[in-house]
Amino acid sequence: MQDLNLILLDGVDTAAGPQMVMVLAIQPGCPATGDALTALLQRSPDALGFLQCDVRVADEGRQAIYSRLCAFATGSPARRPPSARRDALLELRAQ
């Protein structure tokens, strides 16, 4: 358990509250350039899979937000600056 450093939670927006799904070990360290979150997530196929970027939701507004967040996580060319990622997260929380 000492080497585990990433906790994946699901259901954070439900009445029941967050549930721990998985605990992973990812090699620590951040790149000198680029997005640190993207670099960390790309070190773990399990973490990327947890995001379920291939799943679509019916609400197009939410889908657009999810797509942007997945683009950041996967390092897609469609990435936006970190402040835009924060804005997308805040927009999602407000819905």
N, C-alpha and C positions, 0 to 999 in steps of 0.2 A: 504493500500500500504506500510505502514511502516514495516510490517513483511515480505514482499517479498524480497528475497535475491538471487534468481537464475533466470537469464535471458537466455532463449533458443533462439538461432538464427539459421536460415536456409539460405541457398544460399550465404554463405560467399565467395564461390569460383565462383560466377556467375558475369556476367557483370553488372547486376542490383544491385549487392551488397547485404549485409545481410538484412534479414527481421526478425523482432522480431515475434516469434511464440507464446511464452507463458512466463509468469512470475510466478514463484512458490515461496513458502516459505518452506525452509528446515531447520530443527533444526540445529543451528550452533554448532561448536565444532569439533575438530579433535581428532582422537584416539591417544593414546600414542605410539602405534606400528601399523605397517601396512601402507597401502596406504590411504592417506587422501581423495583423489578424489573418490576412490572406496567406502569408508565409506559414504561420502556425497551422492553420487548417489544412493546407496542402501537404503537410507532413503526416496527416492521418486520414487514410481512406474511410475509416469508421466515422470520424467527425464530419467529413464531407457528406457521407451517405446519410447521416442523421438529419441533415438539413432537408432532405427529400426534394432537391431542386427539380426533379423530373415530375413531381406531382403538381397538377393544376387545381386551382380553386375556382368556384363558379363566379365569385365577385371579381370583376375585371380590375377594379381599383386595388383590391388586395393583391391580385395576381401581379399587377405592375410593381408593387412594392416588393413582393417576394422575389420577383425576377431580378430586380435591382440588387437586392441583398445577396442572392445567389451569384450574381455576376461578380460582386466583390469577393465572395468566398472562394470562387473558382479561379479568380484572376482573369476573367473574361475581358476582352477589349472594351466591353460596354461599361467598364467601371467608372464611377464618379469619384470626386474627391471625398476625403473622410468626413468633411462637414456635411456633404450631401447624404452620406450614409447615415449620419446621426439624424438628419432631418427625416429621412425615410423611416427610421425606427420610431421617431416621435410621431410621425403621421400614422404609422401602424397602431401604436398604442392608443391614439386618440379615437380610432374607429371602434 
